Amino acid sequence: MAFEIQRIDPLDRQPRKAVGVALPFSGRSVFNSTFTTRDAIKTNLINYFLTARGERVFNLNFGAGLRNFLFTNINQNAVSTLRSSVEEDLRIYFPRVQVRDLQLVGNPDLNTVRFSLKYAVVDTNINNEEINIDIEV
């Protein structure tokens, strides 16, 4: 009988120790904490996707800039450009994240963009996680 070895991040072994900050910033004292690496990585990825390039001080290349796609024609060329940009940035800023599926669906009539990412994290038991972001004007 085969079984999978569970790899637990050392930060997850201390259940009362926070490892990150959760989104949105609407906690009792402004910030809610994340207590697992799974939640911290997911929050960090959402932060990356919602950040525009040039917005982060001292790291002007950080961010996917998804809001920039609201006023462009969503076609195959735009989708492939975004895909290659996101995959390259994930290799730089999140080297342990493996992209399983990346989708961008735009609705020009409603001026909305739906972004979906399915991912796994190398050398962990974090598999088949998903992030969905809907951007509307």
C-alpha positions as CSV (number, residue, x, y, z in Angstrom):
1,M,0.0,0.0,0.0
2,A,1.4,3.3,-1.1
3,F,1.0,6.6,0.8
4,E,2.0,10.2,0.2
5,I,4.4,11.8,2.6
6,Q,3.0,15.0,4.0
7,R,5.5,17.8,3.9
8,I,4.7,20.4,6.6
9,D,6.4,23.7,6.5
10,P,8.3,24.5,9.7
11,L,6.2,27.7,10.1
12,D,3.0,25.6,10.3
13,R,4.3,23.6,13.3
14,Q,3.6,26.5,15.6
15,P,-0.2,26.9,15.3
16,R,-0.4,30.2,17.3
17,K,2.4,32.0,15.4
18,A,1.2,34.2,12.6
19,V,3.2,33.9,9.3
20,G,1.6,36.7,7.3
21,V,-1.1,39.3,6.8
22,A,-4.5,38.5,5.4
23,L,-6.5,40.4,2.9
24,P,-8.7,42.5,3.0
25,F,-7.5,44.8,5.7
26,S,-10.6,44.8,7.8
27,G,-9.7,43.1,11.0
28,R,-10.4,44.1,14.6
29,S,-7.1,46.0,14.6
30,V,-6.9,46.7,10.8
31,F,-4.8,43.6,10.1
32,N,-5.9,39.9,10.2
33,S,-3.1,37.4,10.4
34,T,-2.6,34.2,8.5
35,F,-1.4,31.2,10.5
36,T,-0.5,28.7,7.7
37,T,1.9,29.0,4.8
38,R,-1.0,27.9,2.5
39,D,-3.0,31.1,3.4
40,A,0.1,33.3,3.4
41,I,1.1,32.2,-0.1
42,K,-2.4,32.7,-1.4
43,T,-2.6,36.2,0.1
44,N,0.8,37.1,-1.3
45,L,-0.3,36.0,-4.8
46,I,-3.5,38.0,-4.6
47,N,-1.5,41.0,-3.4
48,Y,0.8,40.5,-6.4
49,F,-2.0,40.3,-8.9
50,L,-3.8,43.4,-7.5
51,T,-0.7,45.5,-7.4
52,A,0.1,47.7,-10.5
53,R,3.7,48.0,-11.7
54,G,5.3,51.1,-10.3
55,E,3.0,51.1,-7.3
56,R,5.3,49.3,-4.8
57,V,8.0,51.6,-3.4
58,F,11.6,50.3,-4.0
59,N,10.3,47.5,-6.1
60,L,8.8,49.1,-9.2
61,N,8.6,46.0,-11.3
62,F,6.5,44.1,-8.8
63,G,2.8,43.5,-9.7
64,A,0.8,42.1,-12.5
65,G,-1.2,45.2,-13.2
66,L,-4.5,43.4,-14.0
67,R,-6.4,46.6,-13.9
68,N,-4.6,47.8,-17.0
69,F,-6.5,45.1,-19.0
70,L,-9.9,46.7,-18.2
71,F,-9.6,49.2,-21.0
72,T,-7.9,47.1,-23.6
73,N,-9.5,44.8,-26.2
74,I,-9.3,41.3,-24.7
75,N,-8.1,39.1,-27.6
76,Q,-5.8,36.1,-27.9
77,N,-2.7,38.3,-28.2
78,A,-3.5,40.2,-25.0
79,V,-4.1,36.9,-23.2
80,S,-0.9,35.4,-24.3
81,T,1.0,38.6,-23.4
82,L,-0.5,38.6,-19.9
83,R,0.2,34.8,-19.5
84,S,3.9,35.1,-20.4
85,S,4.3,38.2,-18.2
86,V,2.7,36.5,-15.2
87,E,4.6,33.3,-15.6
88,E,7.9,35.1,-15.9
89,D,7.1,37.3,-12.8
90,L,6.0,34.2,-10.8
91,R,9.4,32.6,-11.6
92,I,11.1,35.7,-10.2
93,Y,8.9,36.6,-7.1
94,F,7.4,33.2,-6.3
95,P,9.9,30.5,-7.5
96,R,8.2,27.6,-5.7
97,V,4.8,28.3,-7.2
98,Q,4.0,26.1,-10.3
99,V,1.2,27.3,-12.5
100,R,-1.3,24.5,-13.4
101,D,-3.8,26.7,-15.3
102,L,-4.0,30.4,-16.0
103,Q,-7.1,31.9,-17.6
104,L,-8.2,35.4,-18.4
105,V,-11.7,36.0,-19.5
106,G,-12.8,39.5,-20.5
107,N,-16.2,40.9,-21.1
108,P,-15.8,44.2,-23.1
109,D,-19.5,45.0,-22.9
110,L,-19.5,45.0,-19.1
111,N,-15.9,46.2,-18.8
112,T,-14.9,43.3,-16.5
113,V,-12.0,40.9,-16.4
114,R,-12.1,37.5,-14.6
115,F,-8.7,36.2,-13.8
116,S,-8.2,32.6,-12.6
117,L,-5.0,30.8,-11.5
118,K,-4.7,27.2,-10.4
119,Y,-1.3,26.5,-8.8
120,A,0.7,24.1,-6.6
121,V,3.8,24.8,-4.4
122,V,6.9,22.7,-4.9
123,D,8.0,20.5,-2.1
124,T,4.8,21.0,0.0
125,N,1.4,19.4,0.2
126,I,-0.1,22.5,-1.3
127,N,-1.7,21.3,-4.5
128,N,-4.7,22.4,-6.7
129,E,-5.1,25.8,-5.0
130,E,-7.1,28.3,-6.9
131,I,-7.3,32.1,-7.0
132,N,-10.2,33.9,-8.8
133,I,-10.1,37.7,-9.2
134,D,-13.0,39.7,-10.7
135,I,-12.2,43.2,-11.7
136,E,-15.0,45.6,-12.5
137,V,-15.2,49.3,-13.2
